[in-house]
């Protein structure tokens, strides 16, 4: 009996997958035809009609229907497996439409050769003595031949090797390494910051204010010279004018409350000098007089200034001789001032992140949100207009979207 005398049974899930695959514009057309060859007999069409509709031979229809029937029981078992995801099941169904592996010619490039070619692509070429700082795909192929790794290799083959290894040597991202030379000090400071983040909710219930503090400097008040037209149907994107008028810059000093996700008492000014930062801390502390405060800040010199020491001593009612700045006592140097400001016995104290570790300071995430949602495409006619827009955005975000960030890093090496 011909296979086409038998009815091809498709479950609802398999039928939906095949129909979706046929409609998808990115699907390979050869596989789309095979999916149609399976669907049509399942709907009751004869094999002759299927061959005529698809403009293929009767043998082709017979071949794919027979293969489907052989694999159908396996697909039903996979579908009934509760552990398989919809994506995995989709891939299994489409895999049935693929050609069987063929013997073909022996591989030109062995795994050992491919690894050596990939190693060439992964080399850092930023040596100042070299002519170029980055190789193209063709130059990687030429370098592999020059080093006698292979006799010849095409750029297309090199691209395929890199794609299979998920390596993209033409792309890069910037990073900032800490300048802290003592790894023990670095680890200790990371742990101190992370421990406070993890305890923020508990401490907040006890009335302790955990604040991630920093400044965003050089915020430009830019006004485009022409009005930006809106996007239009038909793939016409919004076109932003390149030219602009600069109306000055501002500095935002913000205190991000870790437990609530809100910005407390933001201040915006022209600069971030010592007196500006001290005035900002005083304004923040006034929002909850008498409460314990822990400020997480980087090691900028204004965060360890003499005026900050004097402010904390006044607020905490510490009546001792602070010494003379640059000469003796607590005010002698940044190291002595940092030790005083970090004292756990003070009602208001600072915890400092390691040098060049801004990724530990959660307020930086809020700054990135501010940049994306307001500053990047904003149009500001003056610094006063810019200041007003920033304050309105902070008030809006506090009211509608503020929430604490989930801290996953624990200040220790990550484990699998």
C-alpha positions in Angstrom: 0.0 0.0 0.0 1.4 3.4 -0.9 2.2 5.7 2.0 -0.3 8.2 0.7 -3.2 5.8 1.2 -2.5 6.3 4.9 -3.7 9.5 6.6 -1.0 11.7 8.1 -2.0 12.6 11.6 -0.8 16.0 13.0 -1.4 17.2 16.5 -2.8 20.7 17.0 0.6 21.9 18.3 2.5 20.5 15.3 0.0 21.9 12.9 0.3 25.4 14.4 4.1 25.2 14.2 4.1 24.2 10.6 1.5 26.9 9.7 3.5 29.6 11.6 6.7 28.5 9.9 5.1 28.8 6.4 3.8 32.3 7.2 7.2 33.5 8.6 9.0 35.6 5.9 12.4 34.6 7.2 11.8 30.9 6.8 13.9 29.0 4.2 11.7 28.5 1.1 12.8 25.0 0.6 11.7 24.0 4.1 8.5 26.0 3.6 7.6 23.8 0.6 8.3 20.6 2.6 6.0 21.9 5.4 3.3 22.5 2.8 3.8 19.0 1.5 3.1 17.6 5.0 0.1 19.8 5.7 -1.8 19.2 2.5 -2.1 15.4 2.8 -3.0 15.8 6.5 -5.9 18.0 5.4 -7.2 15.1 3.1 -5.7 15.9 -0.2 -4.5 13.1 -2.5 -0.8 12.7 -3.3 -1.4 13.5 -6.9 -3.1 16.9 -6.0 -0.2 17.7 -3.6 2.4 17.0 -6.3 0.5 19.1 -8.8 -0.1 22.1 -6.4 3.6 22.2 -5.2 4.9 21.6 -8.8 7.1 18.7 -7.6 7.3 15.0 -8.6 5.3 12.3 -7.0 8.5 10.8 -5.7 9.3 14.0 -3.8 5.9 14.0 -2.1 6.3 10.3 -1.3 9.7 10.8 0.2 8.8 13.6 2.6 5.5 12.1 3.7 7.2 8.8 4.4 9.9 10.4 6.4 7.3 12.3 8.4 5.4 9.2 9.2 8.6 7.5 10.5 9.4 10.5 12.8 5.8 11.2 13.9 5.8 8.9 16.9 9.0 10.5 18.2 7.5 14.0 17.8 4.5 12.9 19.8 6.7 11.6 22.6 8.7 14.9 22.6 5.4 16.9 22.7 4.3 15.0 25.8 7.5 15.6 27.6 6.7 18.3 30.2 10.4 19.3 30.5 10.7 20.5 26.9 10.2 24.2 26.2 8.0 25.5 23.3 11.2 26.8 21.5 12.9 23.4 21.8 9.8 21.6 20.5 9.6 24.1 17.6 13.2 23.3 16.6 12.5 19.5 16.8 9.6 19.8 14.4 11.5 21.9 11.9 14.5 19.6 12.2 12.3 16.9 10.7 12.1 18.9 7.5 15.9 19.1 7.1 18.0 17.0 4.7 19.7 14.0 6.1 23.4 14.3 6.6 25.5 13.4 3.6 28.9 11.9 3.5 30.4 14.6 1.3 34.1 15.4 0.8 36.5 15.3 3.8 36.8 18.5 5.8 39.4 20.9 4.5 40.1 22.4 7.9 40.6 20.2 10.9 39.5 21.4 14.3 43.2 22.1 15.2 43.6 24.4 12.2 40.3 26.2 13.0 41.4 26.8 16.6 44.7 28.3 15.4 42.9 30.6 12.9 40.4 31.7 15.7 43.4 32.4 17.9 44.8 34.8 15.3 41.5 36.6 15.3 41.5 36.9 19.1 45.0 38.5 19.3 45.2 42.0 20.7 46.8 44.3 18.0 46.9 47.6 19.8 50.7 47.7 19.9 51.8 51.2 19.1 54.5 49.8 16.8 52.0 48.1 14.5 50.6 49.7 11.4 47.0 48.8 12.2 45.1 48.4 15.5 42.5 45.9 14.3 42.5 43.2 11.6 39.7 42.8 9.1 38.4 39.3 8.2 40.5 39.3 5.0 43.6 40.3 7.0 43.0 37.5 9.5 42.9 35.1 6.6 46.1 36.6 5.1 47.8 36.4 8.5 46.9 32.7 8.8 48.5 32.0 5.4 51.5 34.1 6.3 52.2 32.1 9.4 51.8 28.9 7.4 48.9 27.7 9.5 47.1 26.9 6.3 48.1 27.0 2.6 45.0 29.1 1.8 41.7 30.1 3.5 39.0 32.4 2.2 37.5 35.3 4.3 34.2 33.6 4.1 35.6 30.5 5.8 37.2 32.6 8.5 33.9 34.4 9.0 32.2 31.0 9.4 34.7 29.8 11.9 34.3 33.0 14.0 30.5 32.9 13.7 30.4 29.2 14.9 32.6 30.2 17.9 30.4 33.3 18.6 33.5 35.5 18.4 33.2 39.0 17.0 36.6 40.6 16.8 35.3 43.7 15.1 33.3 44.6 18.2 34.5 45.9 21.5 33.4 47.5 24.7 35.1 49.9 27.1 36.0 48.9 30.6 37.6 50.7 33.5 40.1 48.8 35.7 40.6 49.8 39.3 43.9 51.5 40.2 43.8 50.0 43.7 47.1 48.1 44.0 46.3 46.1 47.1 43.7 43.4 46.2 42.8 42.8 49.9 41.8 46.5 50.3 39.8 46.3 47.1 38.0 43.1 48.2 37.2 44.6 51.6 35.7 47.8 50.2 33.7 45.8 47.7 32.3 43.6 50.5 31.5 46.6 52.7 29.4 48.2 49.9 27.7 45.0 48.9 26.9 44.0 52.4 25.2 47.3 53.0 23.2 46.9 49.7 21.9 43.5 50.8 21.0 44.8 54.3 19.3 48.0 52.9 15.7 46.8 53.3 16.3 45.6 56.8 18.1 48.8 57.9 15.5 50.9 56.3 12.8 49.4 58.5 15.0 50.4 61.5 15.1 54.0 60.3 18.6 53.9 58.8 19.0 55.9 55.5 21.2 54.0 53.0 22.2 56.5 50.3 24.1 56.0 47.0 25.6 59.4 46.3 27.4 60.9 43.3 27.5 63.8 40.8 26.6 63.9 37.1 28.7 66.6 35.7 28.8 68.4 32.4 25.1 68.1 31.6 24.7 70.2 28.4 21.8 72.4 27.7 21.6 71.8 23.9 19.0 73.3 21.6 18.6 72.0 18.1 18.8 74.7 15.4 15.8 73.2 13.6 12.6 71.5 14.8 12.7 67.7 14.8 10.0 66.2 12.5 8.1 63.2 13.8 8.4 59.7 12.4 6.0 58.9 9.5 4.5 55.7 8.1 6.4 53.9 5.4 9.6 53.5 7.3 10.4 57.2 7.6 12.4 57.6 10.9 12.5 60.6 13.1 15.2 62.8 11.8 17.1 64.7 14.5 18.9 67.9 13.5 22.7 67.5 13.8 23.5 71.2 14.5 22.7 72.7 17.9 23.3 75.8 20.1 25.0 75.2 23.4 23.6 77.2 26.3 26.0 76.0 29.1 26.3 73.0 31.4 25.0 72.0 34.8 26.0 69.5 37.5 23.5 67.2 39.2 24.3 65.9 42.7 21.9 63.1 43.5 21.2 60.9 46.5 19.7 57.6 45.6 17.9 55.9 48.5 18.8 52.2 48.0 15.8 50.7 49.9 13.1 52.8 48.0 14.7 53.6 44.6 13.9 57.3 45.0 16.2 60.3 44.6 16.3 62.5 47.8 16.9 66.2 47.7 18.6 66.6 44.3 20.7 69.7 43.9 21.7 71.2 40.5 24.4 73.9 40.1 27.1 75.1 37.9 30.0 73.2 39.6 30.8 70.5 42.1 33.2 72.2 44.4 33.8 71.3 48.0 31.3 73.8 49.3 28.7 72.7 46.9 28.9 69.0 47.9 28.9 69.9 51.6 25.8 72.0 51.2 24.2 69.2 49.3 24.9 66.7 52.2 23.5 69.2 54.7 20.3 69.6 52.7 19.9 65.8 52.4 20.4 65.2 56.1 17.7 67.8 56.9 15.1 65.7 55.2 15.3 63.3 58.2 16.9 65.1 61.2 18.3 62.7 63.8 18.1 59.6 61.6 21.2 57.5 61.0 22.7 58.0 57.5 25.1 55.9 55.5 26.4 57.5 52.3 28.0 55.3 49.6 30.3 57.5 47.6 33.4 57.2 45.4 36.8 58.5 46.4 36.7 62.0 44.8 38.5 64.5 46.9 35.4 66.6 47.5 33.8 63.6 49.2 36.6 63.6 51.8 36.9 67.3 52.3 37.6 69.3 55.5 34.2 71.0 55.3 32.5 67.5 55.1 34.4 66.5 58.3 33.2 69.7 60.0 29.6 69.2 58.9 29.6 65.6 60.2 31.2 66.6 63.5 28.5 69.3 63.9 25.6 67.1 63.0 26.8 64.2 65.2 27.7 66.7 68.1 31.3 65.5 68.2 33.1 68.1 70.2 36.8 67.5 69.6 39.7 69.4 68.1 39.7 68.5 64.4 43.1 70.0 63.8 44.3 72.1 61.0 43.9 71.2 57.3 47.2 70.1 55.8 49.0 70.2 59.1 47.7 68.0 61.9 44.7 66.2 63.5 41.8 64.8 61.6 41.9 67.5 59.0 45.6 66.8 58.1 45.1 64.7 55.0 42.5 62.9 52.9 43.4 59.6 54.6 42.8 61.0 58.1 39.5 62.7 56.9 38.4 59.5 55.3 39.0 57.5 58.5 36.9 60.0 60.4 34.1 60.1 57.9 34.0 56.3 57.7 33.8 55.8 61.5 31.0 53.2 62.2 30.3 54.9 65.5 29.0 58.1 63.9 25.3 58.6 63.2 26.3 59.9 59.8 29.1 58.1 58.0 30.5 57.3 54.6 31.4 54.0 52.9 33.8 54.5 50.0 33.8 52.3 46.9 37.2 51.2 45.5 39.0 53.5 43.1 37.5 53.3 39.5 34.6 51.1 40.6 31.6 53.3 39.6 29.8 50.1 38.7 29.3 49.5 42.5 27.5 52.8 42.9 23.8 52.3 42.3 23.1 55.9 41.6 25.0 55.5 38.3 22.1 53.3 37.1 19.7 56.2 37.8 21.9 58.5 35.9 21.9 56.2 32.9 18.1 56.2 33.0 18.0 60.0 33.1 20.3 60.1 30.1 18.3 57.7 28.0 14.8 59.0 28.9 15.4 62.7 29.0 18.9 64.1 28.1 19.8 62.1 25.0 17.0 63.6 22.8 15.9 66.5 24.9 15.9 70.1 23.6 16.8 72.7 26.2 16.6 76.5 25.5 18.7 77.4 28.6 20.3 76.0 31.7 17.2 77.1 33.7 15.0 75.1 31.3 17.4 72.1 31.6 17.3 72.3 35.4 13.5 72.5 35.4 13.2 69.5 33.1 15.6 67.4 35.2 13.8 68.2 38.5 10.4 67.3 36.8 11.8 64.1 35.5 13.1 63.1 38.9 9.8 63.9 40.5 7.9 61.9 37.8 10.3 58.9 38.2 10.1 58.9 42.0 6.3 59.0 41.7 5.7 56.4 39.0 8.7 54.1 38.4 11.0 54.2 41.3 11.9 50.8 42.9 15.0 49.4 44.5 17.5 47.6 42.3 18.2 44.0 42.8 21.8 43.6 44.0 23.3 40.3 42.8 27.0 40.9 43.2 28.2 40.0 46.7 31.6 41.5 46.6 33.2 38.1 46.2 34.4 36.1 43.2 31.3 34.8 41.3 30.8 31.0 41.6 28.9 28.7 39.2 
